[in-house]
Amino acid sequence: MAVKLLEVTIPGCVACARFKKMWEEKMSKDFPDVEFTTIDATEPGGQELLMKHTIFATPGILINDEVFSTGPVNEKKLRAKLEELGNNS
């Protein structure tokens, strides 16, 4: 099963931009099987995710439709989680 990584973001969010840059420049090559997508929290689908998962800070990071973190993302913890999930496939 592929791991699905979803970033719930808002326009102008500095922490969101930092996460996306970290993912694209540092992590995506290490986790090529991870399906990474983003969704704008100001759009209807994004609003639904905010309410469903009680996300109060962005970026909201969901892994396989479960909240991993909100606000600034800890790279070491994210790597550890993705490695764990990759080993369980």
TITIMAR-8415 format. One record per residue: residue number from 1; residue in one letter; x, y, z of N, C-alpha, C in turn. Coordinates in steps of 0.05 Angstrom, whole numbers, plus 5000, padded with zeros to 4 digits. Example, Ala and Ser with C-alpha at 12.3 -4.5 7.8 and 13.67 -1.06 7.14 Angstrom:
<recs>
<rec><resi>1</resi><resn>A</resn><n_x>5264</n_x><n_y>4886</n_y><n_z>5156</n_z><ca_x>5246</ca_x><ca_y>4910</ca_y><ca_z>5156</ca_z><c_x>5264</c_x><c_y>4934</c_y><c_z>5156</c_z></rec>
<rec><resi>2</resi><resn>S</resn><n_x>5257</n_x><n_y>4955</n_y><n_z>5142</n_z><ca_x>5273</ca_x><ca_y>4979</ca_y><ca_z>5143</ca_z><c_x>5258</c_x><c_y>5001</c_y><c_z>5157</c_z></rec>
</recs>
This chain:
<recs>
<rec><resi>1</resi><resn>M</resn><n_x>5017</n_x><n_y>4976</n_y><n_z>5000</n_z><ca_x>5000</ca_x><ca_y>5000</ca_y><ca_z>5000</ca_z><c_x>5018</c_x><c_y>5025</c_y><c_z>5000</c_z></rec>
<rec><resi>2</resi><resn>A</resn><n_x>5012</n_x><n_y>5043</n_y><n_z>4982</n_z><ca_x>5027</ca_x><ca_y>5068</ca_y><ca_z>4981</ca_z><c_x>5020</c_x><c_y>5086</c_y><c_z>5004</c_z></rec>
<rec><resi>3</resi><resn>V</resn><n_x>5039</n_x><n_y>5100</n_y><n_z>5014</n_z><ca_x>5035</ca_x><ca_y>5120</ca_y><ca_z>5035</ca_z><c_x>5025</c_x><c_y>5145</c_y><c_z>5022</c_z></rec>
<rec><resi>4</resi><resn>K</resn><n_x>5004</n_x><n_y>5157</n_y><n_z>5033</n_z><ca_x>4993</ca_x><ca_y>5182</ca_y><ca_z>5023</ca_z><c_x>4999</c_x><c_y>5204</c_y><c_z>5043</c_z></rec>
<rec><resi>5</resi><resn>L</resn><n_x>5014</n_x><n_y>5224</n_y><n_z>5033</n_z><ca_x>5022</ca_x><ca_y>5247</ca_y><ca_z>5050</ca_z><c_x>5007</c_x><c_y>5272</c_y><c_z>5038</c_z></rec>
<rec><resi>6</resi><resn>L</resn><n_x>4991</n_x><n_y>5285</n_y><n_z>5055</n_z><ca_x>4975</ca_x><ca_y>5307</ca_y><ca_z>5047</ca_z><c_x>4982</c_x><c_y>5332</c_y><c_z>5064</c_z></rec>
<rec><resi>7</resi><resn>E</resn><n_x>4988</n_x><n_y>5354</n_y><n_z>5051</n_z><ca_x>4992</ca_x><ca_y>5379</ca_y><ca_z>5064</ca_z><c_x>4968</c_x><c_y>5397</c_y><c_z>5061</c_z></rec>
<rec><resi>8</resi><resn>V</resn><n_x>4956</n_x><n_y>5405</n_y><n_z>5083</n_z><ca_x>4934</ca_x><ca_y>5424</ca_y><ca_z>5083</ca_z><c_x>4947</c_x><c_y>5451</c_y><c_z>5088</c_z></rec>
<rec><resi>9</resi><resn>T</resn><n_x>4945</n_x><n_y>5469</n_y><n_z>5069</n_z><ca_x>4960</ca_x><ca_y>5494</ca_y><ca_z>5069</ca_z><c_x>4941</c_x><c_y>5518</c_y><c_z>5065</c_z></rec>
<rec><resi>10</resi><resn>I</resn><n_x>4951</n_x><n_y>5542</n_y><n_z>5071</n_z><ca_x>4937</ca_x><ca_y>5566</ca_y><ca_z>5065</ca_z><c_x>4956</c_x><c_y>5585</c_y><c_z>5050</c_z></rec>
<rec><resi>11</resi><resn>P</resn><n_x>4945</n_x><n_y>5602</n_y><n_z>5033</n_z><ca_x>4963</ca_x><ca_y>5621</ca_y><ca_z>5019</ca_z><c_x>4978</c_x><c_y>5639</c_y><c_z>5039</c_z></rec>
<rec><resi>12</resi><resn>G</resn><n_x>5004</n_x><n_y>5643</n_y><n_z>5033</n_z><ca_x>5020</ca_x><ca_y>5660</ca_y><ca_z>5050</ca_z><c_x>5031</c_x><c_y>5648</c_y><c_z>5075</c_z></rec>
<rec><resi>13</resi><resn>C</resn><n_x>5026</n_x><n_y>5622</n_y><n_z>5080</n_z><ca_x>5035</ca_x><ca_y>5608</ca_y><ca_z>5104</ca_z><c_x>5065</c_x><c_y>5602</c_y><c_z>5101</c_z></rec>
<rec><resi>14</resi><resn>V</resn><n_x>5081</n_x><n_y>5614</n_y><n_z>5118</n_z><ca_x>5110</ca_x><ca_y>5611</ca_y><ca_z>5118</ca_z><c_x>5118</c_x><c_y>5582</c_y><c_z>5125</c_z></rec>
<rec><resi>15</resi><resn>A</resn><n_x>5106</n_x><n_y>5571</n_y><n_z>5146</n_z><ca_x>5112</ca_x><ca_y>5543</ca_y><ca_z>5154</ca_z><c_x>5104</c_x><c_y>5524</c_y><c_z>5132</c_z></rec>
<rec><resi>16</resi><resn>C</resn><n_x>5083</n_x><n_y>5530</n_y><n_z>5117</n_z><ca_x>5074</ca_x><ca_y>5513</ca_y><ca_z>5095</ca_z><c_x>5095</c_x><c_y>5513</c_y><c_z>5073</c_z></rec>
<rec><resi>17</resi><resn>A</resn><n_x>5105</n_x><n_y>5537</n_y><n_z>5066</n_z><ca_x>5125</ca_x><ca_y>5539</ca_y><ca_z>5045</ca_z><c_x>5151</c_x><c_y>5525</c_y><c_z>5054</c_z></rec>
<rec><resi>18</resi><resn>R</resn><n_x>5158</n_x><n_y>5527</n_y><n_z>5079</n_z><ca_x>5182</ca_x><ca_y>5513</ca_y><ca_z>5089</ca_z><c_x>5178</c_x><c_y>5483</c_y><c_z>5087</c_z></rec>
<rec><resi>19</resi><resn>F</resn><n_x>5155</n_x><n_y>5473</n_y><n_z>5094</n_z><ca_x>5150</ca_x><ca_y>5444</ca_y><ca_z>5092</ca_z><c_x>5152</c_x><c_y>5435</c_y><c_z>5063</c_z></rec>
<rec><resi>20</resi><resn>K</resn><n_x>5139</n_x><n_y>5449</n_y><n_z>5045</n_z><ca_x>5139</ca_x><ca_y>5441</ca_y><ca_z>5017</ca_z><c_x>5168</c_x><c_y>5441</c_y><c_z>5006</c_z></rec>
<rec><resi>21</resi><resn>K</resn><n_x>5183</n_x><n_y>5461</n_y><n_z>5013</n_z><ca_x>5211</ca_x><ca_y>5462</ca_y><ca_z>5004</ca_z><c_x>5227</c_x><c_y>5439</c_y><c_z>5016</c_z></rec>
<rec><resi>22</resi><resn>M</resn><n_x>5223</n_x><n_y>5433</n_y><n_z>5042</n_z><ca_x>5237</ca_x><ca_y>5411</ca_y><ca_z>5054</ca_z><c_x>5230</c_x><c_y>5385</c_y><c_z>5040</c_z></rec>
<rec><resi>23</resi><resn>W</resn><n_x>5204</n_x><n_y>5381</n_y><n_z>5035</n_z><ca_x>5195</ca_x><ca_y>5356</ca_y><ca_z>5021</ca_z><c_x>5208</c_x><c_y>5354</c_y><c_z>4994</c_z></rec>
<rec><resi>24</resi><resn>E</resn><n_x>5206</n_x><n_y>5375</n_y><n_z>4978</n_z><ca_x>5216</ca_x><ca_y>5374</ca_y><ca_z>4951</ca_z><c_x>5246</c_x><c_y>5372</c_y><c_z>4949</c_z></rec>
<rec><resi>25</resi><resn>E</resn><n_x>5260</n_x><n_y>5386</n_y><n_z>4966</n_z><ca_x>5289</ca_x><ca_y>5387</ca_y><ca_z>4963</ca_z><c_x>5304</c_x><c_y>5366</c_y><c_z>4979</c_z></rec>
<rec><resi>26</resi><resn>K</resn><n_x>5293</n_x><n_y>5357</n_y><n_z>5001</n_z><ca_x>5307</ca_x><ca_y>5339</ca_y><ca_z>5019</ca_z><c_x>5295</c_x><c_y>5311</c_y><c_z>5021</c_z></rec>
<rec><resi>27</resi><resn>M</resn><n_x>5269</n_x><n_y>5309</n_y><n_z>5020</n_z><ca_x>5256</ca_x><ca_y>5283</ca_y><ca_z>5028</ca_z><c_x>5244</c_x><c_y>5267</c_y><c_z>5005</c_z></rec>
<rec><resi>28</resi><resn>S</resn><n_x>5234</n_x><n_y>5280</n_y><n_z>4984</n_z><ca_x>5220</ca_x><ca_y>5266</ca_y><ca_z>4963</ca_z><c_x>5237</c_x><c_y>5245</c_y><c_z>4950</c_z></rec>
<rec><resi>29</resi><resn>K</resn><n_x>5262</n_x><n_y>5250</n_y><n_z>4946</n_z><ca_x>5280</ca_x><ca_y>5230</ca_y><ca_z>4934</ca_z><c_x>5284</c_x><c_y>5206</c_y><c_z>4952</c_z></rec>
<rec><resi>30</resi><resn>D</resn><n_x>5282</n_x><n_y>5210</n_y><n_z>4978</n_z><ca_x>5286</ca_x><ca_y>5188</ca_y><ca_z>4997</ca_z><c_x>5261</c_x><c_y>5171</c_y><c_z>5000</c_z></rec>
<rec><resi>31</resi><resn>F</resn><n_x>5238</n_x><n_y>5182</n_y><n_z>4992</n_z><ca_x>5213</ca_x><ca_y>5168</ca_y><ca_z>4995</ca_z><c_x>5197</c_x><c_y>5169</c_y><c_z>4969</c_z></rec>
<rec><resi>32</resi><resn>P</resn><n_x>5208</n_x><n_y>5157</n_y><n_z>4947</n_z><ca_x>5195</ca_x><ca_y>5159</ca_y><ca_z>4921</ca_z><c_x>5168</c_x><c_y>5146</c_y><c_z>4919</c_z></rec>
<rec><resi>33</resi><resn>D</resn><n_x>5161</n_x><n_y>5128</n_y><n_z>4937</n_z><ca_x>5135</ca_x><ca_y>5115</ca_y><ca_z>4936</ca_z><c_x>5113</c_x><c_y>5130</c_y><c_z>4951</c_z></rec>
<rec><resi>34</resi><resn>V</resn><n_x>5120</n_x><n_y>5152</n_y><n_z>4964</n_z><ca_x>5101</ca_x><ca_y>5168</ca_y><ca_z>4979</ca_z><c_x>5086</c_x><c_y>5185</c_y><c_z>4959</c_z></rec>
<rec><resi>35</resi><resn>E</resn><n_x>5059</n_x><n_y>5184</n_y><n_z>4960</n_z><ca_x>5042</ca_x><ca_y>5201</ca_y><ca_z>4943</ca_z><c_x>5037</c_x><c_y>5228</c_y><c_z>4958</c_z></rec>
<rec><resi>36</resi><resn>F</resn><n_x>5051</n_x><n_y>5249</n_y><n_z>4949</n_z><ca_x>5049</ca_x><ca_y>5275</ca_y><ca_z>4962</ca_z><c_x>5030</c_x><c_y>5293</c_y><c_z>4947</c_z></rec>
<rec><resi>37</resi><resn>T</resn><n_x>5011</n_x><n_y>5304</n_y><n_z>4961</n_z><ca_x>4992</ca_x><ca_y>5324</ca_y><ca_z>4950</ca_z><c_x>4988</c_x><c_y>5347</c_y><c_z>4970</c_z></rec>
<rec><resi>38</resi><resn>T</resn><n_x>4978</n_x><n_y>5369</n_y><n_z>4959</n_z><ca_x>4971</ca_x><ca_y>5391</ca_y><ca_z>4976</ca_z><c_x>4942</c_x><c_y>5399</c_y><c_z>4971</c_z></rec>
<rec><resi>39</resi><resn>I</resn><n_x>4930</n_x><n_y>5411</n_y><n_z>4991</n_z><ca_x>4903</ca_x><ca_y>5422</ca_y><ca_z>4987</ca_z><c_x>4901</c_x><c_y>5448</c_y><c_z>5002</c_z></rec>
<rec><resi>40</resi><resn>D</resn><n_x>4888</n_x><n_y>5467</n_y><n_z>4990</n_z><ca_x>4885</ca_x><ca_y>5494</ca_y><ca_z>5001</ca_z><c_x>4862</c_x><c_y>5493</c_y><c_z>5021</c_z></rec>
<rec><resi>41</resi><resn>A</resn><n_x>4869</n_x><n_y>5502</n_y><n_z>5045</n_z><ca_x>4849</ca_x><ca_y>5501</ca_y><ca_z>5067</ca_z><c_x>4826</c_x><c_y>5521</c_y><c_z>5063</c_z></rec>
<rec><resi>42</resi><resn>T</resn><n_x>4830</n_x><n_y>5540</n_y><n_z>5044</n_z><ca_x>4808</ca_x><ca_y>5559</ca_y><ca_z>5039</ca_z><c_x>4788</c_x><c_y>5548</c_y><c_z>5019</c_z></rec>
<rec><resi>43</resi><resn>E</resn><n_x>4794</n_x><n_y>5526</n_y><n_z>5006</n_z><ca_x>4776</ca_x><ca_y>5513</ca_y><ca_z>4987</ca_z><c_x>4757</c_x><c_y>5495</c_y><c_z>5002</c_z></rec>
<rec><resi>44</resi><resn>P</resn><n_x>4734</n_x><n_y>5488</n_y><n_z>4991</n_z><ca_x>4715</ca_x><ca_y>5470</ca_y><ca_z>5005</ca_z><c_x>4727</c_x><c_y>5444</c_y><c_z>5014</c_z></rec>
<rec><resi>45</resi><resn>G</resn><n_x>4742</n_x><n_y>5431</n_y><n_z>4998</n_z><ca_x>4755</ca_x><ca_y>5405</ca_y><ca_z>5007</ca_z><c_x>4774</c_x><c_y>5409</c_y><c_z>5030</c_z></rec>
<rec><resi>46</resi><resn>G</resn><n_x>4788</n_x><n_y>5431</n_y><n_z>5029</n_z><ca_x>4807</ca_x><ca_y>5437</ca_y><ca_z>5051</ca_z><c_x>4792</c_x><c_y>5444</c_y><c_z>5077</c_z></rec>
<rec><resi>47</resi><resn>Q</resn><n_x>4769</n_x><n_y>5458</n_y><n_z>5074</n_z><ca_x>4753</ca_x><ca_y>5464</ca_y><ca_z>5098</ca_z><c_x>4742</c_x><c_y>5439</c_y><c_z>5110</c_z></rec>
<rec><resi>48</resi><resn>E</resn><n_x>4734</n_x><n_y>5420</n_y><n_z>5094</n_z><ca_x>4724</ca_x><ca_y>5394</ca_y><ca_z>5104</ca_z><c_x>4745</c_x><c_y>5380</c_y><c_z>5120</c_z></rec>
<rec><resi>49</resi><resn>L</resn><n_x>4770</n_x><n_y>5380</n_y><n_z>5110</n_z><ca_x>4792</ca_x><ca_y>5367</ca_y><ca_z>5124</ca_z><c_x>4798</c_x><c_y>5381</c_y><c_z>5150</c_z></rec>
<rec><resi>50</resi><resn>L</resn><n_x>4797</n_x><n_y>5407</n_y><n_z>5151</n_z><ca_x>4802</ca_x><ca_y>5422</ca_y><ca_z>5175</ca_z><c_x>4782</c_x><c_y>5414</c_y><c_z>5197</c_z></rec>
<rec><resi>51</resi><resn>M</resn><n_x>4757</n_x><n_y>5412</n_y><n_z>5189</n_z><ca_x>4736</ca_x><ca_y>5405</ca_y><ca_z>5209</ca_z><c_x>4738</c_x><c_y>5376</c_y><c_z>5216</c_z></rec>
<rec><resi>52</resi><resn>K</resn><n_x>4741</n_x><n_y>5358</n_y><n_z>5197</n_z><ca_x>4742</ca_x><ca_y>5330</ca_y><ca_z>5202</ca_z><c_x>4765</c_x><c_y>5322</c_y><c_z>5222</c_z></rec>
<rec><resi>53</resi><resn>H</resn><n_x>4788</n_x><n_y>5335</n_y><n_z>5218</n_z><ca_x>4812</ca_x><ca_y>5328</ca_y><ca_z>5234</ca_z><c_x>4819</c_x><c_y>5348</c_y><c_z>5256</c_z></rec>
<rec><resi>54</resi><resn>T</resn><n_x>4801</n_x><n_y>5368</n_y><n_z>5260</n_z><ca_x>4806</ca_x><ca_y>5389</ca_y><ca_z>5280</ca_z><c_x>4834</c_x><c_y>5401</c_y><c_z>5277</c_z></rec>
<rec><resi>55</resi><resn>I</resn><n_x>4840</n_x><n_y>5411</n_y><n_z>5254</n_z><ca_x>4866</ca_x><ca_y>5424</ca_y><ca_z>5248</ca_z><c_x>4863</c_x><c_y>5454</c_y><c_z>5253</c_z></rec>
<rec><resi>56</resi><resn>F</resn><n_x>4879</n_x><n_y>5464</n_y><n_z>5272</n_z><ca_x>4878</ca_x><ca_y>5493</ca_y><ca_z>5278</ca_z><c_x>4902</c_x><c_y>5508</c_y><c_z>5269</c_z></rec>
<rec><resi>57</resi><resn>A</resn><n_x>4923</n_x><n_y>5494</n_y><n_z>5260</n_z><ca_x>4947</ca_x><ca_y>5508</ca_y><ca_z>5251</ca_z><c_x>4957</c_x><c_y>5495</c_y><c_z>5225</c_z></rec>
<rec><resi>58</resi><resn>T</resn><n_x>4969</n_x><n_y>5511</n_y><n_z>5208</n_z><ca_x>4979</ca_x><ca_y>5500</ca_y><ca_z>5183</ca_z><c_x>5009</c_x><c_y>5501</c_y><c_z>5182</c_z></rec>
<rec><resi>59</resi><resn>P</resn><n_x>5022</n_x><n_y>5483</n_y><n_z>5168</n_z><ca_x>5009</ca_x><ca_y>5463</ca_y><ca_z>5152</ca_z><c_x>4997</c_x><c_y>5441</c_y><c_z>5169</c_z></rec>
<rec><resi>60</resi><resn>G</resn><n_x>4975</n_x><n_y>5430</n_y><n_z>5160</n_z><ca_x>4965</ca_x><ca_y>5405</ca_y><ca_z>5172</ca_z><c_x>4976</c_x><c_y>5383</c_y><c_z>5155</c_z></rec>
<rec><resi>61</resi><resn>I</resn><n_x>4990</n_x><n_y>5364</n_y><n_z>5168</n_z><ca_x>5002</ca_x><ca_y>5342</ca_y><ca_z>5153</ca_z><c_x>4987</c_x><c_y>5317</c_y><c_z>5160</c_z></rec>
<rec><resi>62</resi><resn>L</resn><n_x>4975</n_x><n_y>5305</n_y><n_z>5139</n_z><ca_x>4961</ca_x><ca_y>5280</ca_y><ca_z>5143</ca_z><c_x>4976</c_x><c_y>5257</c_y><c_z>5129</c_z></rec>
<rec><resi>63</resi><resn>I</resn><n_x>4978</n_x><n_y>5235</n_y><n_z>5143</n_z><ca_x>4991</ca_x><ca_y>5211</ca_y><ca_z>5131</ca_z><c_x>4970</c_x><c_y>5190</c_y><c_z>5131</c_z></rec>
<rec><resi>64</resi><resn>N</resn><n_x>4963</n_x><n_y>5180</n_y><n_z>5108</n_z><ca_x>4942</ca_x><ca_y>5160</ca_y><ca_z>5105</ca_z><c_x>4916</c_x><c_y>5168</c_y><c_z>5119</c_z></rec>
<rec><resi>65</resi><resn>D</resn><n_x>4909</n_x><n_y>5194</n_y><n_z>5116</n_z><ca_x>4884</ca_x><ca_y>5205</ca_y><ca_z>5126</ca_z><c_x>4883</c_x><c_y>5207</c_y><c_z>5157</c_z></rec>
<rec><resi>66</resi><resn>E</resn><n_x>4907</n_x><n_y>5207</n_y><n_z>5170</n_z><ca_x>4909</ca_x><ca_y>5211</ca_y><ca_z>5199</ca_z><c_x>4928</c_x><c_y>5235</c_y><c_z>5203</c_z></rec>
<rec><resi>67</resi><resn>V</resn><n_x>4921</n_x><n_y>5252</n_y><n_z>5223</n_z><ca_x>4938</ca_x><ca_y>5275</ca_y><ca_z>5229</ca_z><c_x>4965</c_x><c_y>5266</c_y><c_z>5239</c_z></rec>
<rec><resi>68</resi><resn>F</resn><n_x>4986</n_x><n_y>5275</n_y><n_z>5226</n_z><ca_x>5013</ca_x><ca_y>5271</ca_y><ca_z>5236</ca_z><c_x>5022</c_x><c_y>5295</c_y><c_z>5252</c_z></rec>
<rec><resi>69</resi><resn>S</resn><n_x>5017</n_x><n_y>5319</n_y><n_z>5241</n_z><ca_x>5025</ca_x><ca_y>5343</ca_y><ca_z>5255</ca_z><c_x>5010</c_x><c_y>5367</c_y><c_z>5245</c_z></rec>
<rec><resi>70</resi><resn>T</resn><n_x>5010</n_x><n_y>5388</n_y><n_z>5261</n_z><ca_x>5000</ca_x><ca_y>5414</ca_y><ca_z>5253</ca_z><c_x>5021</c_x><c_y>5435</c_y><c_z>5260</c_z></rec>
<rec><resi>71</resi><resn>G</resn><n_x>5023</n_x><n_y>5456</n_y><n_z>5244</n_z><ca_x>5043</ca_x><ca_y>5476</ca_y><ca_z>5249</ca_z><c_x>5070</c_x><c_y>5466</c_y><c_z>5237</c_z></rec>
<rec><resi>72</resi><resn>P</resn><n_x>5092</n_x><n_y>5480</n_y><n_z>5245</n_z><ca_x>5118</ca_x><ca_y>5472</ca_y><ca_z>5234</ca_z><c_x>5124</c_x><c_y>5442</c_y><c_z>5237</c_z></rec>
<rec><resi>73</resi><resn>V</resn><n_x>5136</n_x><n_y>5430</n_y><n_z>5216</n_z><ca_x>5140</ca_x><ca_y>5401</ca_y><ca_z>5215</ca_z><c_x>5168</c_x><c_y>5394</c_y><c_z>5224</c_z></rec>
<rec><resi>74</resi><resn>N</resn><n_x>5170</n_x><n_y>5374</n_y><n_z>5241</n_z><ca_x>5196</ca_x><ca_y>5364</ca_y><ca_z>5250</ca_z><c_x>5205</c_x><c_y>5343</c_y><c_z>5230</c_z></rec>
<rec><resi>75</resi><resn>E</resn><n_x>5227</n_x><n_y>5349</n_y><n_z>5215</n_z><ca_x>5236</ca_x><ca_y>5332</ca_y><ca_z>5194</ca_z><c_x>5244</c_x><c_y>5304</c_y><c_z>5205</c_z></rec>
<rec><resi>76</resi><resn>K</resn><n_x>5258</n_x><n_y>5303</n_y><n_z>5227</n_z><ca_x>5267</ca_x><ca_y>5277</ca_y><ca_z>5238</ca_z><c_x>5243</c_x><c_y>5259</c_y><c_z>5244</c_z></rec>
<rec><resi>77</resi><resn>K</resn><n_x>5222</n_x><n_y>5271</n_y><n_z>5257</n_z><ca_x>5199</ca_x><ca_y>5255</ca_y><ca_z>5264</ca_z><c_x>5184</c_x><c_y>5246</c_y><c_z>5239</c_z></rec>
<rec><resi>78</resi><resn>L</resn><n_x>5182</n_x><n_y>5263</n_y><n_z>5219</n_z><ca_x>5169</ca_x><ca_y>5255</ca_y><ca_z>5194</ca_z><c_x>5184</c_x><c_y>5233</c_y><c_z>5180</c_z></rec>
<rec><resi>79</resi><resn>R</resn><n_x>5210</n_x><n_y>5235</n_y><n_z>5179</n_z><ca_x>5226</ca_x><ca_y>5214</ca_y><ca_z>5167</ca_z><c_x>5222</c_x><c_y>5187</c_y><c_z>5181</c_z></rec>
<rec><resi>80</resi><resn>A</resn><n_x>5223</n_x><n_y>5188</n_y><n_z>5207</n_z><ca_x>5219</ca_x><ca_y>5164</ca_y><ca_z>5223</ca_z><c_x>5192</c_x><c_y>5151</c_y><c_z>5218</c_z></rec>
<rec><resi>81</resi><resn>K</resn><n_x>5171</n_x><n_y>5167</n_y><n_z>5216</n_z><ca_x>5144</ca_x><ca_y>5157</ca_y><ca_z>5211</ca_z><c_x>5142</c_x><c_y>5145</c_y><c_z>5183</c_z></rec>
<rec><resi>82</resi><resn>L</resn><n_x>5153</n_x><n_y>5158</n_y><n_z>5163</n_z><ca_x>5152</ca_x><ca_y>5148</ca_y><ca_z>5136</ca_z><c_x>5169</c_x><c_y>5122</c_y><c_z>5133</c_z></rec>
<rec><resi>83</resi><resn>E</resn><n_x>5191</n_x><n_y>5121</n_y><n_z>5147</n_z><ca_x>5208</ca_x><ca_y>5097</ca_y><ca_z>5146</ca_z><c_x>5192</c_x><c_y>5074</c_y><c_z>5159</c_z></rec>
<rec><resi>84</resi><resn>E</resn><n_x>5179</n_x><n_y>5080</n_y><n_z>5181</n_z><ca_x>5163</ca_x><ca_y>5059</ca_y><ca_z>5195</ca_z><c_x>5141</c_x><c_y>5049</c_y><c_z>5177</c_z></rec>
<rec><resi>85</resi><resn>L</resn><n_x>5127</n_x><n_y>5066</n_y><n_z>5164</n_z><ca_x>5105</ca_x><ca_y>5058</ca_y><ca_z>5146</ca_z><c_x>5116</c_x><c_y>5043</c_y><c_z>5122</c_z></rec>
<rec><resi>86</resi><resn>G</resn><n_x>5139</n_x><n_y>5052</n_y><n_z>5112</n_z><ca_x>5151</ca_x><ca_y>5038</ca_y><ca_z>5089</ca_z><c_x>5159</c_x><c_y>5010</c_y><c_z>5095</c_z></rec>
<rec><resi>87</resi><resn>N</resn><n_x>5168</n_x><n_y>5006</n_y><n_z>5120</n_z><ca_x>5175</ca_x><ca_y>4979</ca_y><ca_z>5128</ca_z><c_x>5152</c_x><c_y>4961</c_y><c_z>5134</c_z></rec>
<rec><resi>88</resi><resn>N</resn><n_x>5128</n_x><n_y>4973</n_y><n_z>5138</n_z><ca_x>5104</ca_x><ca_y>4957</ca_y><ca_z>5143</ca_z><c_x>5089</c_x><c_y>4949</c_y><c_z>5118</c_z></rec>
<rec><resi>89</resi><resn>S</resn><n_x>5098</n_x><n_y>4959</n_y><n_z>5095</n_z><ca_x>5084</ca_x><ca_y>4953</ca_y><ca_z>5070</ca_z><c_x>5088</c_x><c_y>4925</c_y><c_z>5062</c_z></rec>
</recs>
